[in-house]
Amino acid sequence: MDLFELTNKLMSIPSVSGDEEAVGVWLRDHLRSLGWTVELQPVSENQSNIIAYLNDTPRFWLSTHMDTVPPFIAPTEDDERIYGRGSCDAKGIIAAQITAAELLRGEGITDIGLLYTVEEERSSEGARTANDHPLADKCEYMINGEPTDNRLAIGSKGSFRLKIKTTGKAAHSAYPEEGDSAIEKLLDILEDVRRTRFPSDEFFGETTVNIGVIEGGVALNVIPPTAEASLLIRLTTPRSVIEDALRNVVRNRGEIEVLSCSEPVRMLAVDGFDQKVVRFTTDIPYLTNWGQPLLLGPGSILVAHKKDEFVLKKDLEIAVDHYVRLAKDLLNT
Ligand SMILES: [Zn+2]
């Protein structure tokens, strides 16, 4: 099965987060048929990571995720591109990594492992589970694949998810002096958040804030007793710096509830590759036991998660070449 057939095959098996088992089982069988030792590592009921290796203690690993965002979009292709869900995020990457690993094996290099996780798009639960795997200890370099336009990402921003909650007092809307509007308090806080210049970082770039969801109130004729906003902040500094700044903005007008956080990460730079800092988060912050992280993959993050997601066939081939070169450079062969 060649690179493009493998990409198409993986894409044709739906694997929206939570529903990765079928693609995992197919990958297990495929890799076993090629001669790999393959484990299904249970993450939760009907969710398992794939861990495959050629020798007992590989130092070099290639990794990405098997899940996709919804909805499933079946693959189509023309001469230049493969379209559909997972083409660049991240089934084309799985295909490029397996193709690279097989080329390396053909040259007698067997110090290679493959890790394919579940749940990257929602919680990185697969990566958290993989972090406890005994083979992590022996890993020296892990190249994570996400769409970086085939450039080596030397840094990725962190992500900080939180809610700001306000409370007031319900009253008849004709007698506002009897109540206290939680929505107006929330709007005031959010206006201040929007005006705030959060600290940025020379290496990672600008800290950005998305107010993604606002909820509150009960009816048109009731002064709203509760309201909340969900924010996702792309971190370029440690979370504590931003959290302190945010608490200074919110003060006692509302409450901050932290939902999750991954800190910004610096990754290994290798000579001879174009480099960049990416704004998105990956499984890497949760794979801390797996050696030095690197991040590179074909395709653009700007088309990932969209209905017209695609990858250039040429970029898949270039990615194979990059993975082979990185393996040889890092393993010093
Ligand atoms: Zn991805």
Residues whose N, C-alpha, C, O or C-beta is under 5 A from the ligand:
A	BS01	ZN	D89 A90 E146
